[in-house]
Amino acid sequence: MQNSIVKKVLILACSFILTTYYSQCKKLNILIMIDEEPCLTVNNFYINIPPSTEKIEFKYTVGSVDISDNFYTSLLNTSSQNINIGFEAIIPNKVFVSKYLVNLPKVYLNQEYVIINIFNLDKKKYRKRFSKIAKNDKYYVIIKSPSSMRFD
């Protein structure tokens, strides 16, 4: 009888702890696509608020990033109009890890979802299409949301 009471207390305590944790988190629905495929393996995902050099790391799971409510509020309240999102991706058929840095306007943080499309310019098909308009020589970024689109 005491075992069943202990089990119930443990279940209630765990439920309370999980509820408290998830109520203090904000889920950003961000999907990273690389070369028209969802990126399944992302490491060292971080957010940086310019002009600061501080990098705050988060866990990216395909399609979402969980950040604390406090950090989300500080993101929205900063004077900077953009945030930097950096990460490393493991891409099939490539020997090395690819590093990316995406400049995301803060207005996208209030969107229902954000799709970050990255096109590697080392592939002939994307080099032909984007090399003349790309800001860097390694990749081209298109950011989509339900209400807008940004080319970088």
Secondary structure, DSSP 4 states (H G I P E B T S, - for coil): -HHHHHHHHHHHHHHHHHHHHHHTEEEE-EEEEETTEE---EEEEEEE-TT----EE--EETTEEEEEHHHHHHHHHSS-SEEEEEEEE--TT-SS-EEEEEEEEGGGGGSS-EEEEEEETTSHHHHHHHTTT-SSSSEEEEEE-SS-EEE-
